[in-house]
Amino acid sequence: MGFENYNKLRQKDWLCSCCNKTFKTRALLRAHKKEVCINKGPWNKGKNKDTDERIAKASAKISTSLMGKGHPQSEETRKKISETGKLRKSLGGYRFGSGRGKKGTYKGYYCDSSWELAYVIFNLEHNIKFERNEKLFPYEFNGEQHKYKPDFIEGDTYVEVKGYYTEQVNAKTKAFPYKLKFLDKKTIKPYVDYVVSKYGQDYIRLYE
């Protein structure tokens, strides 16, 4: 292979995943990404499987894997999955660590998110008595029975720290028989502001 052809082949390797431009060297590609594409986000931003072939292939591969095609599940595996599902349902679908927030433990209190951590720190430093809730409460949603487990108990009030409000959350709160304080994006702000002002934006480093 001649040097010129080799160069052309190598050029195809240095493809920018953000804008699909090609570069002769990796150094040029890195400089381009740093100066031009660093704020454009991931390559698949704004794309979906209907508009991008790469996403469509990846989606099909994941779907096949989840459906078990090409990898038949044994009877024992299916049984374990079924038992796990029943256990989660009996727990009201709640598992420590099941949320998307930054999780950890602070002074003996497990937190499922940075907001919960802010709530815990604020209460401890203001001598507000509270504890992790361990009780489950039944409620109905879409004709099915579920169990609801608020995050904390503060005096005679249960506390739920959640960043969104859905129809299912509405069903939970309507059926709840006790006082319930719902801390969403607005109402959690005083807790977060206090902790950030004292420990900084990266206060999750306080996790043990």
Buried (B, 14 or more C-beta within 10 A) or exposed (E): EEEEEEEEEBEEEBEBEBEEBEBEEEEBBEEBBEEEBEEEEEBEEEBEBEEBEEBBEEBEEEEEEEEEEEEEEEEEEEEEEEEEEEEEEEEBEBEEEEBEBBBBEBEEBBBBBBBBBBBBBBBBEEEEEBEBBEEBBEBEBEEEEBBBBBBBBBEEEBBBBBEEEEEBBEBBBEBBEEEBBBBBEEEBEEBBEBBEEEBEEEBBEBBE
